[in-house]
Amino acid sequence: MDAHTRQIPRAAAPPPKGERQDGQDWPARSLRHVWHPCTQMKQQAQMPLIALASGEGPWLVDTDGHRYLDAISSWWVNLFGHANPRINAAIVDQLGKLEHAMLAGFTHEPVVTLAERLSALTGGVLGHCFFASDGASAVEIALKMSFHAWRNLGHADKREFVCVKNGYHGETLGALAVTDVALFRDAYDPLLRHAHVAASPDARLAFAGEAAADVARRAAADLGALLEAREGRIAAVIVEPLVQCAAGMAMHDPVYLREVRALCDRHGAHMIADEIAVGCGRTGTFFASEQAGIWPDLLTLSKGISGGYLPLSLVMCRPAIYDAFYDDSTARGFLHSHSYTGNPLACRAAVATLDIFAQDNVLAQNVTRAKRLTERLAPLAGDPRVRHFRQRGMIWAFDAAIDAPQAVTTFARRFHAEARERGVLLRPLGNTVYLMPPYILDDATTDWLAAQTLAAFDAAYDAASAANGAR
Ligand SMILES: *Cc1c(COP(=O)(O)O)cnc(C)c1O
């Protein structure tokens, strides 16, 4: 079938109302018992939920048959589409063998293969993988590992962490402590053990005449001063390589990562690269750190690693960290665990995901895909209503030229609604619109996505201007 006839979206309809005799009124019952994430439930009551029946490639299909292009890969996790035949087949095969077993005292082929293959992708530099189920847990593991490794090595004073302004590393209490996003953090601030916050290398912070690399060096100098002031106290610096995604797709020059690497070496701190969002090819290379030509001491992965199928996260580390725990003493071991650590189904989905990368030459194909979408979105780059049109790998973002807070809120809500009307799933972060599509869009769908994005932007910008006097 041709992409267009197959994929004509229609406007979203509210979920069915009223009681039905066939038990199929679950969409209408959703708001009664399901507490949705990252949502003010009172606002949600005014905007009907989309009740999903199925997924098919880049499309999500609701119970009325309306189709939505998943242009943000379902919160950045879905790499190769929904109901991907190859990942499905791998999981079904695994399901017939072993669905789950504890990983303490046991091992299984999917977890071994996955750890070996990931380690090989770092040339063996990050030779050990510790498994968990979600991104925030991986971040907590990296923090604990760093502190505990230093303690085992006789440096128990290294117990402070440095994170980057506007950085995001998850929302459990330990991860939130190294997260600098007010919206997620402020309410819980009294519960947190504070980390130091270093300047952001966000290229949008350039002064007149400054290049992205200059901003990066300025931010690195700030970090250097911080490490000097806290000499001997810092266990680790945690960064999001190349793109601070939750901050609003803030992109920076790779030189920042080289500087962080050098500073961590100079001051005896671990470098943690949180590649939960930027890993798995999202920025153009499999690991974002590769573009800076460096490896961190600890690296976190989640989101795309299972192809967006099953909850899986992991922390990769250098042998020096692993060796710091290797001892006759139990207490010197890393005694951390999660019930579903190394789940075979999730690991098998991840191996199938790595197979697709290898078999389909995905990273090279994405260069071509990215070029086309960038060209189709080009009108935005020169639009006076737009600031900082930017792209790295398979991430596109631009900021609507709107400043008044109320206008920003109107813009974000309206853009989401306008895109949804047009059959596209896009959720702006404030005035930042971003696209993070799965790595499978064909040319026709790419062009169609760009056209809908432009149209939704026009409508949302007009609405925000009219209602709030944006400019
Ligand atoms: C999403 C994300 C996390 C948290 O992962 P969860 O699975 O949502 O807990 C951590 N760090 C970064 C960079 C992320 O984008």
Ligand as a Chemical Component Dictionary entry (heavy atoms), coordinates in Angstrom:
data_LIG
# 
_chem_comp.id                   LIG 
_chem_comp.type                 NON-POLYMER 
_chem_comp.pdbx_formal_charge   0 
_chem_comp.three_letter_code    LIG 
# 
loop_
_chem_comp_atom.comp_id 
_chem_comp_atom.atom_id 
_chem_comp_atom.alt_atom_id 
_chem_comp_atom.type_symbol 
_chem_comp_atom.charge 
_chem_comp_atom.model_Cartn_x 
_chem_comp_atom.model_Cartn_y 
_chem_comp_atom.model_Cartn_z 
_chem_comp_atom.pdbx_ordinal 
LIG C1 C1 C 0 14.045 9.999  30.392 1  
LIG C2 C2 C 0 15.369 10.309 30.997 2  
LIG C3 C3 C 0 15.734 9.798  32.251 3  
LIG C4 C4 C 0 14.787 9.010  33.130 4  
LIG O1 O1 O 0 14.359 7.813  32.558 5  
LIG P1 P1 P 0 12.987 7.174  33.094 6  
LIG O2 O2 O 0 12.938 5.844  32.429 7  
LIG O3 O3 O 0 11.904 8.085  32.650 8  
LIG O4 O4 O 0 13.103 7.090  34.570 9  
LIG C5 C5 C 0 17.004 10.076 32.711 10 
LIG N1 N1 N 0 17.867 10.805 31.996 11 
LIG C6 C6 C 0 17.558 11.303 30.792 12 
LIG C7 C7 C 0 18.570 12.077 30.031 13 
LIG C8 C8 C 0 16.292 11.099 30.252 14 
LIG O5 O5 O 0 15.952 11.647 29.085 15 
# 
loop_
_chem_comp_bond.comp_id 
_chem_comp_bond.atom_id_1 
_chem_comp_bond.atom_id_2 
_chem_comp_bond.value_order 
_chem_comp_bond.pdbx_ordinal 
LIG C1 C2 SING 1  
LIG C2 C3 SING 2  
LIG C2 C8 DOUB 3  
LIG C3 C4 SING 4  
LIG C3 C5 DOUB 5  
LIG C4 O1 SING 6  
LIG O1 P1 SING 7  
LIG P1 O2 DOUB 8  
LIG P1 O3 SING 9  
LIG P1 O4 SING 10 
LIG C5 N1 SING 11 
LIG N1 C6 DOUB 12 
LIG C6 C7 SING 13 
LIG C6 C8 SING 14 
LIG C8 O5 SING 15 
# 
